[in-house]
């Protein structure tokens, strides 16, 4: 049986008492298959629940009407205007921390490479 969860999830279930476990020797920990299976519950307990979910998703995927498209485009244009106003008033946003870390890492790598070449 494969349950496709990480080992840390299994340990968390054991620690909080959701999943009973048994110590074997000093370091071994074992689970009873029946208890593991009993602690797992299916996502959809009845087949009709899965079908109902699919029909909800299908309804959500219908194409937008012309009116909805126009409203969305107006909202997008307004958002872009607001973004420009905020940028004019406060300046552009600072780079994201990831961008700063990447830049710093690149600079440090170039510096180390120069040091090794000398």
C-alpha positions in Angstrom: 0.0 0.0 0.0 1.4 3.4 -1.0 -0.1 6.5 0.7 2.2 9.1 -0.9 2.9 11.3 2.2 6.3 12.4 3.5 7.9 10.7 6.4 7.6 13.9 8.4 3.8 13.7 8.0 3.8 10.2 9.3 5.9 11.3 12.3 3.5 14.2 12.9 0.5 11.8 12.9 2.3 9.5 15.3 3.2 12.4 17.6 -0.3 13.9 17.8 -1.9 10.5 18.3 -3.7 10.3 15.0 -1.7 7.2 14.0 -0.9 4.5 16.6 2.7 3.3 16.4 4.7 0.7 18.3 8.3 0.7 19.4 10.3 -2.4 18.5 13.6 -2.6 20.2 15.5 0.6 21.0 15.2 2.4 17.7 12.5 0.6 15.7 9.0 2.0 15.2 6.3 -0.1 13.5 2.7 0.5 12.4 0.0 -2.0 12.0 -1.4 -2.1 8.5 -5.0 -2.3 9.7 -4.6 0.7 11.9 -2.9 2.7 9.2 -5.8 1.8 6.8 -8.4 2.7 9.4 -6.8 6.1 10.0 -7.0 7.0 6.3 -10.3 8.3 4.9 -11.2 8.7 1.2 -11.5 12.2 -0.2 -14.9 11.3 -1.6 -16.8 8.9 0.5 -19.5 8.5 -2.2 -19.0 8.4 -6.0 -21.8 10.9 -6.5 -19.8 13.5 -4.5 -17.0 13.3 -7.1 -19.4 13.8 -10.0 -21.1 16.8 -8.2 -17.6 18.4 -7.8 -16.9 17.9 -11.5 -20.1 19.5 -12.6 -19.3 22.5 -10.4 -15.9 22.8 -12.1 -17.5 22.5 -15.5 -19.9 25.3 -14.8 -17.1 27.5 -13.6 -15.2 27.0 -16.9 -17.9 28.5 -19.1 -16.8 31.4 -21.4 -17.3 35.0 -20.2 -20.1 37.0 -21.7 -19.2 40.2 -23.6 -20.4 42.2 -20.6 -18.1 40.3 -18.3 -15.2 40.7 -20.7 -15.8 44.4 -20.9 -16.1 44.8 -17.1 -12.8 42.8 -16.7 -11.0 45.0 -19.2 -12.2 48.2 -17.5 -11.1 46.8 -14.1 -7.7 46.0 -15.6 -7.3 49.4 -17.1 -8.3 51.1 -13.8 -5.8 48.9 -11.9 -3.0 50.0 -14.3 -4.0 53.6 -13.8 -3.8 53.2 -10.1 -0.5 51.5 -10.3 0.9 54.4 -12.4 -0.5 56.9 -9.9 1.1 55.1 -7.0 4.4 54.8 -8.8 4.3 58.6 -9.6 3.5 59.5 -6.0 5.8 57.0 -4.1 8.2 55.8 -6.8 8.7 52.3 -8.1 8.7 49.5 -5.7 12.0 48.1 -4.5 13.2 44.8 -5.9 11.9 41.7 -4.3 14.2 40.0 -1.8 14.8 37.1 -4.1 16.1 39.6 -6.8 18.4 41.2 -4.2 19.7 37.8 -3.1 20.4 36.7 -6.7 22.2 39.9 -7.4 24.3 39.6 -4.2 25.1 36.0 -5.0 26.2 36.9 -8.5 28.4 39.7 -7.3 30.0 37.4 -4.7 30.6 34.7 -7.2 32.2 37.1 -9.6 34.4 38.4 -6.8 35.5 34.9 -5.8 36.2 34.0 -9.4 38.4 37.1 -9.8 40.3 36.2 -6.6 41.0 32.7 -7.8 42.3 33.9 -11.1 44.8 36.2 -9.5 
